[in-house]
Amino acid sequence: MYQNQNQTLTFRKSSYSATRNDCVEVADFAGGSAVRDTKDREAGHLEFPAAEWSAFVEGLKSGGM
């Protein structure tokens, strides 16, 4: 797991979420991506190495999940 304590993360909400608040937000950083719950931003975030995040996104796109 990466430690991005010295880097400010800029989170974005999926365009599929529109105005809903029950989704996740993603922030990219050098070497990976971070994910957090829109409803509980103060709880923190999870970080994933770039290869793992890319495999997850590709799995979603291909309908494998």
C-alpha positions as CSV (number, residue, x, y, z in Angstrom):
1,M,0.0,0.0,0.0
2,Y,1.3,3.4,-0.9
3,Q,1.6,6.2,1.6
4,N,0.6,9.6,0.0
5,Q,0.9,11.7,3.0
6,N,2.9,14.3,1.2
7,Q,0.7,14.5,-1.8
8,T,-2.7,16.2,-2.1
9,L,-5.2,13.9,-3.8
10,T,-7.8,15.4,-6.1
11,F,-10.9,13.1,-6.1
12,R,-13.4,13.0,-8.9
13,K,-16.9,11.4,-9.0
14,S,-17.9,9.2,-11.9
15,S,-19.9,10.8,-14.6
16,Y,-22.3,7.8,-14.3
17,S,-23.2,9.0,-10.8
18,A,-24.8,12.3,-12.0
19,T,-26.1,14.0,-8.9
20,R,-26.3,10.9,-6.7
21,N,-24.3,10.8,-3.5
22,D,-24.1,7.0,-3.1
23,C,-21.0,6.3,-5.1
24,V,-17.2,6.3,-4.8
25,E,-14.7,8.9,-5.9
26,V,-11.3,8.2,-7.4
27,A,-8.0,10.2,-7.4
28,D,-5.0,9.3,-9.5
29,F,-1.5,9.7,-8.2
30,A,2.0,8.8,-9.3
31,G,2.0,5.0,-9.2
32,G,-1.7,4.3,-8.5
33,S,-5.2,5.4,-7.7
34,A,-7.1,6.1,-4.5
35,V,-10.8,5.4,-3.8
36,R,-13.1,6.8,-1.2
37,D,-16.8,6.6,-0.3
38,T,-18.7,9.8,-1.2
39,K,-21.0,9.5,1.8
40,D,-18.1,9.2,4.3
41,R,-15.1,11.1,2.9
42,E,-13.8,11.6,6.4
43,A,-13.2,7.9,6.8
44,G,-10.2,8.0,4.5
45,H,-9.4,6.2,1.3
46,L,-8.0,3.0,-0.1
47,E,-4.9,3.1,-2.4
48,F,-4.1,0.7,-5.2
49,P,-1.0,0.3,-7.3
50,A,-1.5,1.3,-10.9
51,A,-1.4,-2.3,-12.3
52,E,-4.1,-3.5,-9.8
53,W,-6.3,-0.5,-10.5
54,S,-6.0,-1.0,-14.3
55,A,-6.8,-4.7,-14.1
56,F,-9.9,-3.8,-12.0
57,V,-11.1,-1.2,-14.5
58,E,-10.5,-3.5,-17.4
59,G,-12.5,-6.2,-15.7
60,L,-15.4,-3.8,-15.3
61,K,-15.2,-2.7,-18.9
62,S,-15.2,-6.3,-20.2
63,G,-18.1,-7.3,-18.0
64,G,-16.0,-9.7,-16.0
65,M,-17.3,-8.4,-12.7
